[in-house]
Amino acid sequence: MTTDGSIEDAAFVMALRGRGVRDTDTLRAMERVPRERFAPARHRDLARRDLALPLPCGQTMTAPTIVAAMLAALGVRPGARILEIGTGSGYATALLLRLGAGHVHSVERYALLAEDAYDNLVPEDRVQATVLVGDGLCPGRLPTGPFDRILVNGSLAAMPAHLPALLVPGGRLVGALGTAETARLVVIEADATGVFHERFGARLRLAPLTPGRSRVL
């Protein structure tokens, strides 16, 4: 018999499909990871809608269709070692693991968010996820590479050169370039010779990433 929860999960996925999300693996992962577990308590009734939600520290939980677009472009492969810049609520971290990541190294500038994100993960995911407090936009402050995939959860005016440099040959970075209102999906791939190839996708409404580690929260 179908439970109320599974009906809601299926409805959530169907709504995403209706908004243009087509990648089967991404949809399956989003069906398995309840977004409301990562949303602030006062906004959990909105978690299954295609809305960005406010997080502590003035940050934002990205709308599901944008998360889906970025994950589909990332193309996670089983066992991949992933660097995530901007942990936020931990929702994308959990989705990366459902997509088959071997380990996710996630960097968050706010200690409060990093602690909450780690707590939001189910126990088995905590074994495969490392949530660090730090500045993901600063060279020399990141986990040791290389990485198969890098996900940058926020828009930037320009991509810091040290991030693509952490990719393995054949690796891929996904982020967004531009302002919060005019950002476009960017995919940067490293070929076998170490040359980077950049291509742009759809426009995304994505909050900007702030450099530096927060000294207060």
Secondary structure, DSSP 8 states (H G I E B T S, - for coil): ---HHHHHHHHHHHHHHHTT---HHHHHHHHHS-GGGTS-GGGGGGTTSS--EE-GGG-EE--HHHHHHHHHHH---TT-EEEEE--TTSHHHHHHHHTT-SEEEEEES-HHHHHHHHHHS-HHHHHSEEEEES-TTSTTSS----EEEEEEEEEESS--TTTGGGEEEEEEEEEEES-TTT-EEEEEEE-TTS-EEEEEEEE----B---S--S--
